[in-house]
Amino acid sequence: MIHTHDEALEALRKKFDLPALAAVVVAEGKPQTVLVAGVRKAGGTDPALPTDAFHIGSDTKAMTAALVGLLVDEGKLSWKSTLGELVAETPTAWKATTIEALLAHRAGLTKDEPKGKNLLYMHRFTGPLEKQRARWYIERLATPPDETAGKYQYANAGYAILGMLVEKLAATPWERLIAERLWKPLGIMGGGFGAPPLVWQHLREDKKLVAIDPKEKADNPPLMSPAGRVHLPIGEWGKFVAVFADPERQKLLKPETMKALTTPLLGGNYAGGWVVAQRSWAGGMVLNHAGSNTMNFCTTWVAPKKRLAVLVATNVADEEAQKACDAAVGVVLAPYLKG
């Protein structure tokens, strides 16, 4: 891959007052030129580099879904497998909940955590993450499904549950599974979990950027990683997205599994960590997802019929960041859509 500083990206970064902005296009099965502009920390002088990791937030969900797909390929579970079949301790009200319902955000989990069980509460969990997740699973499911069961309701908890299930079935921590089953075979390097070590996260207060020290609790609780705590250099993230941009040539998942992960099996427009839509520029179906932990923002669009994808990330999350990322998608993708 070629790494470069791009004037158009720098112009967007300045217009929307972002610390850093990075983008990459995936074409012909691999990431192309990595573009990056700005600094690692507002007020600092260290430039953001193409090798620096950015936080991808809920774009982590597609990785957790891919791990589910790998276990489906191995016959360790199916889309119709239920929580009751997979975890004996599952509270009765949730025993019939299926894998496909969790993947589609249709399990009846509330968008926010129950009262008294919020993210600050989860930060107090200690010990091995597998045990933290097993404890949280029982506590979280003490509350029965709500009225949205069977209907779409975006919920991070669903993907945290999926992460707990895959590590239970594989007898391997989710973090190791991601590294060994996804990143290693795809040649992905520089990945990690939580706040990125070099590209600082930011909040915007009174229209001023405030850098957040990448300390231990500068992100969501570790037990929630399967729902959104991965950080990666954007070009390395592109290697994962390339699997979905080139579904006929990818070798990670069986074709039928790839199709299931990118098809809303229960209706609507959400599949395995992707929003599924139609766009004329893509020649048909597109896969899209955004990610944010409230201090970073990223987005990716995938056009399988064009064998194309575009990924954009910044280290602040607000309306301006979203506008900048949307604009950057168009700018960097345009040369690949000519003709």
N, C-alpha and C positions, 0 to 999 in steps of 0.2 A: 504494500500500500504506500502511496505517496502522501505525505503530510504537508499542508500548506496553510498559510494565513490568507484569508479571503476578504477582499475589500467589501463585497456585498454583505457578507456576514458582519463585518466590523461596522458597517453603516447601520444595520439593524440593531446591533448591540448598543450603539450610541443613541439611536433614536428612542429606544425603549428603556435606556438606562439600566443595562444588565451588567453584572460583573464579568461573566464569561458566556459565550455561546458557541456550541459545537454542532457539527452536522456531518453526515456521511450518507452517500447513496450506495445501495447494494444493486449491482447489475451483473448479469452473466454468472450468477452464483456466488459472488464474493463482494466484500466491501471495496469501494473504489477510493477516490481521494478523500482524506479526512480533512475537514475544514475546521479551524478553531480561531476564535478571536477573544480578546479580553484578558483579564487577570484572574488569578486563583482566589484572591480576596480583595474585596472592595477597599480602596485606599492603599493597596499594596502595589508592588512593582513586578512581582514574579508573574510572568505570562502563563496563561493556561496552555498546556501542551497537549498534542494529540494522544500522548500516552497516559494522560491524567484520567482518573476514573471520575465519572459523573454518576449521580444517584438516579436510578431508573424507576423508583417507586413501584406503582402497580403494574408496570410492564414486567415485573417479576412474575406475575400471575401466569403468563404464557409459559414460563419455564417450569413452574410447578405443574401446570397442566401437561406439559411434555413428559415430565416424570411419571405422571399418571398413565400417559399413553404408553410409555416403555413397559410399565407393569402390566398393562392390558396386553401388549404384544407377547409378554412372557406367560400369560395365562394366570397371573396372580390375582386379577380382579377383572370385572367387566363394567361397562357403563351402567348396568342395572344393579350392580352389587350394592347392598344396603349397609348402613352403619351397624345395624344389628348383627349382620353376618360377619362383619370385619372386626368389631370391637364388642366383646361380651358385656362390658360394663356400660354400654350405651343406655342412657335413660329411655324408658319405654316409649315416650312420645316421639322420639327421634329414630327408633329402630328401623322404620320403613324408608327413611331418607336415602336417596340413591346418589351415587357418584355423579351421574349426569345432572342431577338437580343442584348439587354443590357447584359444579363447573359452570352452570348456567345462571347462578344467583337466583335460584327458585326454590330454595329449601325452607324458606320461612324464617330466616335469620334476620334480625333487625339490622339496619344500617349502622347504628351506633351500639356500643356495648351497653349491657344492662346497668342500671343504677348501682353504683358501688363497685363495679367491676371494670372500670375504665382503664385507659392505657397506663396511667400513673400507678394504679393498683398492680397491673401486670409487671411493671418495672421492678416491683418488690420481690418477684419470684426469684429463687436462687436454685443452684444445683444444675446438673446436666440438662441441656435443653430438651432432650427427649422426655425427661420426667416432668419438666415444666409444662410441656405441651400436653402430656397425658393428664396432668392435674387440671390444667385450664380446660381441656375438653369436657371433663365431667362437670366442672363448675359452670361453664358456658351453656351446656345443654341441660342444666337444671331448670332453665327457663324454656317452656314448650315453644314449638313453632308459632309464629304470629299469623295474622290474617293474610299475610302475603305468600304463604306457602302455596307453591304452584304458580305464582306470579313472579315477575322480575322485580327483585329488590337487591341492588348492589350491596354486598356485605363482605368486608375483608375477612370476617370470621370464617366464611365458607372455604376460602383458600388456605387459611391457617389450619383448618380441619383436614383439608386434603394433604397438606404438608405432613401433618401428624400421621395420617394414614399411610402415606408412602414410606415414611421412615419406619413405621411399625412393620409393614409387610416386607420391607427390604432389610430389616434389622440393621439399619445404617442411618445415622443422623442426616436430616434433610440437607444440611450444609455440605456434607461429604458427598451425598448423592448428586447434588448440583455440580460439584467440581469433577466427580469421577464419571458420571453418566452423561453429562451434557458438555461441560467446558472442555474436558480433556479430549474426547473424540472429535470435537469441533475445532480444536486448536485455540481455544479461547484462553487468554492470559490476562493477568492483572485484575481479576475479579475479587470481590470481597463483600462484606455485609455491614450495614449500618452507614454512618456518616463517612463520606469519602475522606481519605487522609490528607489530600493536598488541595483539592478544590473545595474551599469552604462553602458551607451553606449560608444563605442569607434570608433575613426578613426585611420588609420595607416598612419603616416607621416614620411618620411625618414626611413621607416622600424621600426619605434617606435610607440607603442600604446599610443594614447592620449585620456584620459578619458573626456567625455562630461557631464557636470553638468546636471542632470535631471530637468532642469527648465522648465518654461512654454512653451517656443518655441523650445525645443530640440527635436521636432518631426514635422511631417507635420501638416497643419492647422486642428483644431478640426472638421471643417465642412466636412473634407475628411475622418473622422473615418470609415465610412462603407466600404471604400476601403482598409484600412490597418493601424489602430492605436490601436489595442487591445494588452494588455499585460496580461499574465497568467502564473502561475506556470505550468511547462510542464506536470506534472501529471494531473492537472485540465484540461488543454487543451486536454489531452488524453481522457477525459470523453466525449468531444464533438466529437472527431474523432472516438470514439468507435461506434457512431451512424452509421457511414458509413462503419466501419469494420464489423459490424454485422447487415446488413440491414434487414434480415428476422426476427430478434428478437427485433429490435428497436421499440419504441412506440412513438417517437416524430412526425414522419411524416407518412402520408398514403403511402402504398407501391407504388402506381402509381406516387405519388409525388417524393418519393425517387428515383424511376427509372428515372423520367424526369430530376432531378437534377444531375444525374450521367451519362446521355446519351447526346452526342452532337446532339441536336435536329436539328441543322442547318448544320450539317456536320462538318468536321474537327475533332479536338480532344479536344475542350474545352467545358465543361459543366458548371454547377452552382458552380463556384469557384474551379473547379478541372480540371487538365489535365488528360485525359483518355487515357490509353495505354494498352499494353499487355506485360506481363512478364512471363517467364516460371516458375520462382521461386514462383510466386503467383498463379500458376494454371490457368492463364487467365488474366482477367481484373485487372488493378491497377488504383488507383487514386493517383495523385501526385500534390503537389504545394509547391513552395518556397515562402518565405516572407522576405522582407528587406526594411528598411527605410534609407539605406546607412550607418547605424551605428550598425545594428544588422542583423543576418541572421538566418533563420530557414528553415527546410524542413520536409515534412511528406509524407510517402508512405503508401497506404492502399491497402490491398489484401483481398477483401470481401470473395472470395472462401476459403481462409485459416482462415477467421475470425481474421486476423492479421493487425496490423498497427505499424509503428515506427515513432517517432517524435524526432527531434534533433534541438537544438538551441544553439546559441552562441551570445555574446555581442560585436561583431565586424563584419563588412561586407566587405570582399574583396575576392580575388581569393583563398587565403589561408583558409579563413573561410569556403568557399564553399567546398573546397577539404576535409577539416576536417570533415564537416558535412556528406558529401557523404561517407567518410571512416567509420564514426561512425555508419551510417545506417547499413552497412554490418556487422560490429563487433557485435552490440547489437542484430541484428536480427538473426544472424547465429544459435544460440542455438535452436531457435524456428522452424528452417527449416530442422533440422536433421531428417533423416528418411522419 
